[in-house]
Amino acid sequence: MLNVKFLRSNIGFGLLCLLFFMVSACGSTPPPANQGASPAEAQALAQSALNRMDGNQPASPAAGTAGAPAAGAQAAGSSAVRTGGRPAWVDSADDVYSRAQFVTAVGQASSREMAEANALGNLVAFFGQSIKADTTITNTYQEAVKNGVTSGWSDNLAVQNTINTSASMDTLVGAEIRDVWHDTRGNVFYAVAVMDKARTIQIYTDMILANLEMIKNLTNMSQAQRNSLEGFSRYQFAATVADLNMTYVNLINVLGAATPGGVKRGNDYRLDAQNITKSIPVGVVVRNDKSGRVQGAFAKALSDIGFQSGGNNSRYVLQVNIVVSPVVMTGNLKYSRIELSADLTDSTNRNVLLPWTFNQREGHNTQEEADNRAFTAAERKINAEYKNLLSNYLSQMLPKK
């Protein structure tokens, strides 16, 4: 995904945790209620915001300072701060901006920058916890877009543009600082943040539809393709995309609009991914084992994740090699060193998918017991680490077209 550089501001990080991947609005005048953003326009807006975040274009005076509004939101930085009579929106924004067309929030502070940041933060708070997303999921999605993974699962350029856009933004669609007023007698700045409902709904709907198309392509495969680690990764990533869609659905629901059909929760796809592991046999071949102790430890780790035990003819084989050798040291104790390498391999291309090594020295009164302790240490290490290591590897696998 696009590598978004987060703003160094008090509100910027809060906005990112609550809502992410959003398209910014441009201009000070809202578009007509029936006007949505085309994919080309959405992509241009995304790139413009990214350029501002990367420092390639000048931002408003508020950007880059403590408490500045998040990038992607249109600040009022280029317009003069109002003084004089108290604007009506300070006391009631709904009297100026129709509730039927806009969502508004007012912020106040001792500086203009903080007032704008507070206004945008209050606007995000309007949606509550319903649009909060797990940062692990958002990071996975961002990495996939940045590395070009999603382009392989998009049918056309317009869909891919929408996907790129959804991974680029960290603030609300259509959110902008519409006006700022300085109460000179109290030395207090007031700012009003405004979001156009119709435009927001249209762009988020486009995002949902683009993600649904990608999920469809990810999960459309033969049974042979499905029952593989590649099939597992496709369902895992489909779950990530589905989770993002749910945040978009929740936002649109808060705005009172209907959402596209066919949206499923990420856990539905994760359950499918778990079922795939149960149909994948993994062989465990250990050289120089002692009474099958190391093989048993690895087999248990694989079983705990959900894999079947397989033989030498399995597509996926865990190749384990053990070397135990005496270590000459002064004193009466005998020492043994165990060196273990375990490579999870794919026999179709002989690739090593996940390497793992262990090296430790153990001592005792006899060489035999020192060897035994070395194997015990290896078992303990496998039981403590390998399941989590393999689980993390599987969870981070991204599907390749």
matplotlib code that plots the C-alpha trace (Angstrom):
import matplotlib.pyplot as plt

x = [0.0, 0.9, 3.2, 1.2, 3.3, 1.2, 0.9, 2.8, -0.2, -2.3, -5.4, -3.8, -2.9, -6.4, -8.0, -6.0, -6.9, -10.6, -10.9, -8.5, -8.0, -10.3, -10.5, -10.2, -12.5, -11.3, -12.7, -14.7, -18.1, -19.8, -20.7, -24.3, -26.0, -26.2, -22.6, -20.1, -16.4, -15.3, -12.5, -10.2, -11.2, -10.8, -7.4, -6.3, -7.6, -5.7, -2.5, -2.8, -3.2, -0.3, 1.9, 1.0, 1.8, 5.2, 6.0, 5.9, 3.3, 2.8, 0.2, -1.9, -0.2, -1.9, -0.4, 2.8, 2.3, 1.2, -2.5, -2.9, -5.8, -5.1, -3.8, -6.6, -9.0, -9.3, -8.2, -9.0, -5.3, -5.4, -8.4, -8.4, -9.5, -12.7, -13.0, -15.8, -19.3, -19.9, -20.9, -24.1, -22.4, -20.4, -23.5, -25.4, -23.7, -27.0, -28.5, -25.9, -25.3, -28.4, -28.3, -29.9, -26.9, -24.0, -22.4, -20.8, -18.7, -17.2, -13.9, -12.4, -8.9, -6.4, -4.8, -6.3, -4.4, -5.8, -9.3, -9.3, -7.9, -10.5, -13.3, -12.1, -11.7, -15.3, -16.4, -14.8, -16.3, -19.8, -19.3, -18.2, -16.6, -18.5, -15.8, -12.8, -10.5, -7.7, -4.3, -2.9, -5.6, -5.1, -1.3, -1.7, -4.0, -1.6, 1.3, -0.6, -1.5, 2.0, 3.6, 1.2, -0.6, -4.1, -3.5, -3.5, -7.0, -8.6, -10.4, -9.9, -8.1, -11.1, -11.5, -7.8, -7.9, -10.6, -8.7, -5.6, -7.6, -9.1, -5.6, -4.3, -6.4, -6.4, -9.3, -13.0, -14.3, -15.5, -14.2, -13.0, -12.6, -15.2, -14.7, -12.6, -13.5, -11.3, -13.0, -10.5, -12.0, -11.6, -8.6, -10.4, -10.4, -13.4, -13.4, -16.3, -15.6, -18.1, -18.6, -20.9, -23.1, -23.9, -20.4, -19.2, -21.8, -21.0, -17.2, -17.5, -20.0, -17.5, -14.9, -17.2, -18.0, -14.3, -13.4, -16.3, -15.0, -11.5, -12.9, -14.8, -11.6, -9.6, -12.1, -12.8, -10.6, -10.5, -10.6, -6.9, -6.0, -8.1, -6.5, -3.0, -1.2, -1.9, -5.6, -5.2, -3.5, -6.2, -9.0, -6.9, -6.5, -10.2, -10.9, -8.8, -10.6, -13.9, -13.1, -12.3, -15.6, -17.5, -16.0, -17.2, -20.6, -20.9, -20.0, -22.6, -25.2, -24.5, -25.2, -28.6, -28.0, -28.3, -25.2, -24.5, -25.5, -23.2, -21.0, -19.7, -17.7, -14.0, -14.4, -16.6, -13.5, -11.2, -13.3, -12.9, -9.2, -9.1, -11.0, -8.4, -5.6, -7.5, -7.3, -3.6, -1.3, 2.2, 4.9, 7.6, 10.9, 13.6, 17.2, 19.1, 16.1, 16.0, 13.0, 10.9, 11.0, 11.7, 9.3, 6.6, 7.1, 6.9, 3.8, 2.0, 2.7, 1.3, -1.7, -2.4, -2.7, -5.0, -2.8, -3.1, -0.1, 1.3, 3.9, 6.9, 4.6, 2.9, 3.2, 4.4, 7.2, 9.0, 12.6, 14.4, 18.1, 19.7, 23.4, 24.5, 28.2, 30.3, 31.9, 35.3, 35.5, 37.5, 36.0, 34.2, 30.9, 30.3, 28.7, 26.7, 25.7, 22.5, 22.2, 18.8, 17.5, 13.8, 12.8, 9.1, 9.3, 7.0, 7.8, 6.3, 9.1, 11.5, 11.2, 11.9, 8.8, 9.8, 13.3, 14.0, 17.1, 18.1, 21.5, 22.2, 24.7, 23.7, 25.9, 25.7, 27.8, 27.6, 27.7, 24.6, 22.6, 24.1, 22.7, 19.4, 19.2, 20.1, 17.1, 14.9, 16.0, 15.1, 11.6, 11.0, 12.0, 9.8, 6.8, 7.3, 8.0, 7.2, 3.4, 3.5, 6.2, 4.2, 1.0, 2.6, 4.0, 0.6, -1.2, 1.2, 1.1, -0.2, -1.8, 0.1, -1.7]
y = [0.0, 3.6, 4.4, 7.1, 9.5, 10.4, 14.0, 15.1, 16.5, 15.8, 15.1, 13.4, 10.2, 10.1, 10.5, 7.7, 5.3, 6.1, 6.3, 5.6, 5.3, 8.2, 10.6, 14.3, 17.0, 20.0, 23.5, 25.5, 25.0, 21.7, 19.8, 19.2, 16.5, 14.0, 14.4, 11.7, 11.5, 9.6, 7.1, 9.5, 12.4, 10.2, 9.1, 12.7, 13.8, 10.9, 11.7, 15.4, 14.6, 12.1, 14.8, 17.1, 14.5, 13.7, 17.4, 17.6, 20.4, 23.2, 22.6, 25.0, 27.0, 24.7, 21.5, 20.1, 22.0, 20.6, 20.1, 20.6, 18.9, 15.6, 15.7, 15.2, 17.5, 20.9, 23.4, 27.1, 28.0, 30.1, 32.2, 35.1, 34.5, 36.4, 38.9, 41.2, 40.0, 36.5, 34.1, 32.2, 28.8, 29.3, 28.8, 26.5, 25.2, 23.6, 27.1, 27.7, 24.3, 22.2, 19.0, 17.2, 17.9, 18.3, 16.9, 19.7, 20.2, 23.3, 23.4, 26.2, 26.8, 29.5, 29.1, 28.7, 25.4, 23.8, 25.1, 23.5, 20.3, 20.2, 20.8, 17.9, 15.7, 16.5, 15.7, 12.2, 11.7, 12.1, 8.6, 7.1, 3.7, 2.2, 3.3, 2.3, -0.2, -2.4, -0.9, -4.4, -4.8, -1.3, -1.8, -5.2, -3.5, -0.6, -2.9, -5.0, -1.9, -0.5, -3.7, -4.0, -7.1, -5.7, -4.8, -8.5, -9.0, -5.9, -6.4, -2.9, 0.4, 2.2, -0.4, -0.3, 3.5, 3.2, 0.6, 2.8, 5.8, 3.8, 2.9, 6.5, 8.6, 9.0, 11.4, 11.8, 12.1, 15.6, 17.0, 20.5, 23.6, 25.9, 29.0, 30.3, 33.2, 34.9, 36.3, 39.1, 40.0, 36.6, 35.7, 32.4, 30.9, 29.0, 26.7, 24.9, 21.5, 20.5, 17.3, 16.8, 13.7, 12.9, 13.0, 11.0, 8.3, 8.1, 7.7, 5.1, 3.2, 3.1, 1.8, -1.0, -2.1, -2.1, -4.2, -6.6, -7.1, -7.9, -10.3, -12.1, -12.5, -13.6, -16.4, -17.6, -20.7, -24.4, -26.9, -27.7, -24.0, -23.6, -26.4, -24.8, -22.2, -19.8, -20.5, -19.9, -16.6, -15.5, -16.1, -14.5, -11.3, -11.4, -11.3, -8.1, -6.4, -7.5, -5.9, -2.6, -2.8, -3.1, 0.2, 1.8, 0.3, 1.5, 5.0, 5.1, 3.6, 6.4, 8.9, 7.1, 5.7, 2.2, 0.2, -2.3, -5.9, -8.9, -7.4, -10.1, -9.9, -10.7, -13.6, -15.4, -15.6, -16.4, -19.4, -20.6, -20.0, -22.2, -24.9, -24.9, -25.7, -28.8, -30.1, -29.5, -32.4, -31.4, -34.0, -33.9, -35.5, -35.5, -36.6, -37.8, -37.6, -39.4, -41.6, -39.3, -36.5, -33.6, -35.0, -35.2, -31.6, -30.3, -32.5, -31.1, -27.5, -28.2, -29.9, -27.1, -24.7, -27.1, -28.9, -32.7, -34.9, -35.9, -38.3, -37.8, -37.3, -34.2, -31.0, -29.2, -30.9, -29.7, -30.8, -31.1, -31.8, -32.4, -32.5, -33.3, -33.1, -33.2, -30.0, -30.3, -28.1, -28.1, -29.7, -32.9, -32.2, -33.5, -31.1, -31.6, -29.1, -29.5, -27.7, -27.9, -26.5, -26.8, -25.6, -25.7, -26.4, -26.5, -29.6, -28.2, -25.6, -26.7, -23.3, -22.8, -21.1, -20.7, -21.4, -21.9, -22.8, -23.7, -24.0, -24.7, -26.4, -28.6, -30.3, -33.3, -35.9, -38.2, -37.6, -39.6, -37.5, -34.3, -35.4, -36.2, -32.7, -31.2, -32.9, -31.8, -28.2, -28.5, -29.9, -27.1, -24.5, -26.0, -26.1, -22.5, -20.9, -22.8, -22.6, -18.8, -18.5, -20.4, -18.7, -15.3, -16.3, -17.5, -14.4, -12.2, -14.1, -12.0, -13.6, -13.5, -13.6]
z = [0.0, -0.1, 2.7, 4.5, 6.7, 9.7, 10.7, 13.8, 15.5, 18.6, 16.6, 13.6, 15.4, 17.0, 13.7, 12.3, 15.1, 14.7, 11.0, 8.2, 4.5, 3.6, 0.7, 1.3, 0.0, -1.9, -2.3, 0.1, -1.5, -1.2, -4.4, -5.3, -3.2, -6.1, -7.2, -6.2, -6.9, -10.0, -9.6, -11.4, -9.1, -6.0, -7.1, -7.7, -4.3, -2.7, -4.5, -3.6, 0.1, 0.0, -1.6, 1.2, 3.8, 2.1, 1.9, -1.8, -1.9, 0.5, 3.2, 5.0, 7.8, 10.3, 8.9, 10.5, 13.7, 17.0, 17.1, 13.3, 11.5, 9.8, 6.2, 3.7, 5.5, 3.9, 6.4, 6.3, 6.3, 3.2, 4.3, 6.7, 10.3, 10.9, 13.7, 14.7, 15.2, 16.6, 13.7, 14.2, 13.8, 17.0, 19.0, 16.6, 13.5, 12.4, 11.9, 9.2, 7.7, 7.1, 9.2, 6.3, 4.1, 6.4, 9.6, 11.5, 14.7, 16.4, 18.2, 20.3, 21.7, 22.4, 18.9, 15.5, 14.9, 18.0, 17.3, 13.9, 15.3, 18.0, 15.4, 13.3, 16.4, 17.4, 13.9, 14.1, 17.6, 16.0, 14.6, 17.9, 18.2, 15.2, 12.8, 14.9, 13.1, 14.4, 13.4, 12.5, 9.9, 8.4, 8.3, 6.5, 4.0, 3.5, 2.9, 0.4, -1.7, -1.4, -2.6, -5.5, -4.2, -4.7, -8.3, -9.2, -7.8, -9.4, -12.7, -14.0, -13.4, -12.0, -9.3, -8.5, -8.3, -5.7, -3.7, -3.8, -2.6, 0.3, 1.5, 1.2, 3.6, 7.3, 7.8, 6.9, 3.4, 2.7, 6.0, 5.9, 8.1, 6.7, 8.8, 11.7, 14.1, 16.6, 19.7, 20.3, 23.7, 25.1, 22.9, 21.9, 18.4, 17.1, 14.0, 12.3, 10.6, 7.9, 6.1, 3.1, 3.6, 0.0, -1.2, 1.7, 1.2, -2.6, -2.1, 0.7, -1.4, -4.2, -1.7, -0.5, -4.1, -5.1, -2.0, -2.7, -6.2, -4.9, -2.3, -5.1, -7.1, -4.0, -3.1, -6.6, -7.1, -7.7, -4.9, -5.5, -5.3, -2.2, -0.2, -0.2, 1.7, -1.2, -0.8, 2.9, 2.3, -0.1, 2.5, 5.2, 3.1, 2.1, 5.8, 6.2, 3.3, 4.7, 8.1, 6.4, 4.5, 7.8, 9.0, 5.8, 6.2, 9.8, 8.8, 6.0, 8.4, 10.9, 8.1, 7.6, 4.1, 2.6, 1.9, -0.9, -0.3, 0.0, 2.7, 5.1, 8.3, 8.3, 10.7, 8.1, 5.8, 8.7, 9.5, 5.9, 6.2, 9.4, 7.6, 4.8, 7.2, 8.2, 4.7, 4.2, 5.3, 6.4, 6.6, 9.3, 8.4, 11.2, 10.8, 13.9, 16.2, 19.6, 20.2, 18.0, 20.5, 18.2, 15.5, 18.2, 19.3, 15.8, 15.0, 18.0, 17.0, 13.5, 14.9, 17.3, 14.4, 12.5, 10.0, 9.4, 9.9, 6.5, 5.1, 2.8, -0.2, 1.2, -0.7, 2.4, 4.4, 7.5, 6.9, 10.3, 10.7, 14.1, 15.0, 18.6, 19.4, 22.5, 23.8, 25.4, 28.5, 31.7, 34.8, 35.6, 33.7, 30.2, 27.7, 24.5, 21.9, 19.8, 16.5, 14.9, 11.6, 10.6, 7.1, 6.1, 2.3, -0.7, -2.7, -5.9, -6.3, -3.5, -1.9, 1.8, 3.2, 6.8, 8.2, 12.0, 13.9, 17.5, 19.1, 22.7, 25.0, 27.9, 30.6, 33.0, 34.7, 31.7, 28.0, 27.5, 30.0, 28.5, 25.1, 26.7, 28.2, 24.9, 23.3, 26.2, 25.6, 21.9, 22.8, 25.2, 22.7, 19.9, 22.3, 23.4, 20.0, 16.9, 16.9, 17.3, 14.7, 12.1, 13.1, 12.6, 9.2, 8.0, 9.2, 7.3, 4.1, 1.2, -1.8, -5.1, -8.4]

ax = plt.figure().add_subplot(projection="3d")
ax.plot(x, y, z, "-o")
ax.set_aspect("equal")
plt.show()
